[in-house]
């Protein structure tokens, strides 16, 4: 688990911890994030419930930047890919479309993700680099 003094020195990716798709994406991000740019927390964590209770209203991926600004949905995805220097073509597509269009498609995936990929009964512990997680 991450030391509290390190929490706000890095950006924090927030995800739906009971979503199978979201957990797999987080595992991928951790493997690709060789420079440890991000810390990870899920919407169901005590940390998020205590410090960012409004995030639960959105039920989507979010990135809390070091300056406190919060990016949601497709903007968060684009930011993560940009920081990881991965999938440039997806970043370009997300950037070319107006935000309301890319979020429209994000919302479609968000609505059907449980039926397509499944849902955990509780948040699984991702054992890859556990020190990157904020519980």
N, C-alpha and C positions, 0 to 999 in steps of 0.2 A: 504494500500500500504506500502511496505517496506521502511524503513529509509535507505538512501544511505550509511551511515557508516556501516550498517550491511551486505551489499550486498556481499562483498568479504570475509566475515567471514564464509560463508557457500557455499556449492556447489550449482550450479544453473542448474536445468533441463530446457532444451529448447525443445519446442514441436511445432508442426504445429497447430496453434490456430483455423483454420477453419476445421480441421479434426475431425469428430465425434468420431472415434475410439480413437484418441490421447487425446481428452478431457476426455473421460471416463477413460482412463488409468491414466491421471493426477489426476482425482478425487479419484481413487483407491490408488494412491501413497500418496496423502495427508492424506487419512484415515489411512493408514498403517504407516505413518511416525510420530509416537507418540513423537519422540525426536526432531522433527523439524530439521532434518539433511539437508534438501534441501529447497532452494527457487525455485520459478517457474517463467518462462517467456515464451512467445511464439515468434515464428519467426517474427510475424507481429508487435511486440511491438516497441515503440520508443527507448526503452533501447537497444534492440538488434540491431536495424537498425543503431543506433548511435555508439555503442561501439564494436559490433561484426558483421559488415556488411557482412563478408565472410560466415557467417553461413547460409545465405539465399541461397547460391549456393547448399547446400547439401539437403535442404528440408527433413531433417530427425531428429530424436531425437538426442539430444546431452547433454552432461554434462560438464559444465565448472567447473573444480576442483579449489580448493582454490589457488593452485600454478599457475593457468592459463592454465594448460594443458586441452585440449578439447578432450573428448571421443565421438565418433560417432557410430550410428547404433547399431549393436549387442553388441559392446563393452560397449556402454552407458547403454543398457538394463541390461547386466550382472552386471555392476557396481551398478546400482540402486537396483537390487534385492539383491546383496551382502550386501550393506549398510543397507537395510531394513530387512535383514535376513529372506527373504521370498523366496518360490519356489526354494529350493535348487536343486531339480532335473533339473529345467530349467537352472540354473546357471552351473551345472555340464555338461549338454549337450552342452551349448554354449562354455564352456571352453575346452571340449574335441575335438571339431571340429576346424580345422584351421579357422582363421578369414575370409578368402575369402569364405569359405563354409557357415558359419553362416550369413555373410553379403549378400550372394547370396539369401538366404531364406528371410532375412530382406527386400531386394530389391523387391522381389516378392510381399510381403505384402504391401510394400510402393506403388507399382504401382497400386494395385487393391483396396486399402483401401477406396477410395472415392466411387467406384462403389458398394462395399460390404456394407459399413457402412454409407455412405453419407458425405455431406460437408455442412458446414454452410456458409451463405452469408458473414457474418462477425464474428469476434471472440466473442463468448459468454463470459459473465462474470461468472466465477465460484465463487459462493458465499461462498464456504467452506473455512474458514480461509483466508480471503482476504489479511491479512497482510503478507502472504507468497508469494504474487505475486509481480513481478517487471513489471511495465507497461512502 
